Amino acid sequence: MDLKLSPTKMPHVRDAGSALRNTGKSETIGLEESFSGALSSALKSVSASQNNSTRLQNEVQMGNPKVGLEETMVSIQKAQIGFQAALHVRNRMVQAYTDIMNMQV
């Protein structure tokens, strides 16, 4: 399981004006789409890791000699770490949303 997030490409100060002229959109919309895509990709990676872990567990339980217990245990740990990381990100996002909603204008 790879939990690597690809870095978002932010336009340099001199490129920001040309980027806005080319798309006609504000810069924040591009950043929002980048964050959304990165988050979606990370969640898909976590899901794939969990599915792989479940598949390996089933193979070990069925007695498949091609699947080792060590490989299965490592896969389980990777899936658990990925899920915990996703849970922490979710909690931070909910806390940030709550903080913003409670701000006085």
Contacts in CASP RR format, 6 or more apart in sequence:
PFRMAT RR
TARGET T0000
AUTHOR 0000-0000-0000
METHOD contacts of the structure
MODEL  1
MDLKLSPTKMPHVRDAGSALRNTGKSETIGLEESFSGALSSALKSVSASQ
NNSTRLQNEVQMGNPKVGLEETMVSIQKAQIGFQAALHVRNRMVQAYTDI
MNMQV
1 45 0 8 1.000
1 46 0 8 1.000
1 48 0 8 1.000
1 49 0 8 1.000
1 52 0 8 1.000
1 75 0 8 1.000
1 78 0 8 1.000
1 79 0 8 1.000
1 82 0 8 1.000
2 45 0 8 1.000
3 42 0 8 1.000
3 45 0 8 1.000
3 46 0 8 1.000
3 82 0 8 1.000
3 85 0 8 1.000
5 38 0 8 1.000
5 41 0 8 1.000
5 42 0 8 1.000
6 38 0 8 1.000
6 41 0 8 1.000
8 31 0 8 1.000
8 34 0 8 1.000
8 35 0 8 1.000
8 38 0 8 1.000
9 34 0 8 1.000
10 31 0 8 1.000
11 17 0 8 1.000
11 18 0 8 1.000
11 19 0 8 1.000
11 27 0 8 1.000
16 27 0 8 1.000
19 27 0 8 1.000
20 26 0 8 1.000
20 27 0 8 1.000
39 89 0 8 1.000
42 86 0 8 1.000
42 89 0 8 1.000
43 86 0 8 1.000
46 79 0 8 1.000
46 82 0 8 1.000
46 83 0 8 1.000
46 85 0 8 1.000
46 86 0 8 1.000
49 75 0 8 1.000
49 78 0 8 1.000
49 79 0 8 1.000
49 82 0 8 1.000
50 79 0 8 1.000
50 83 0 8 1.000
52 75 0 8 1.000
52 79 0 8 1.000
53 72 0 8 1.000
53 75 0 8 1.000
53 76 0 8 1.000
53 78 0 8 1.000
53 79 0 8 1.000
56 67 0 8 1.000
56 71 0 8 1.000
56 72 0 8 1.000
56 75 0 8 1.000
56 76 0 8 1.000
57 72 0 8 1.000
57 76 0 8 1.000
59 66 0 8 1.000
59 67 0 8 1.000
59 72 0 8 1.000
60 67 0 8 1.000
60 68 0 8 1.000
60 69 0 8 1.000
60 72 0 8 1.000
END
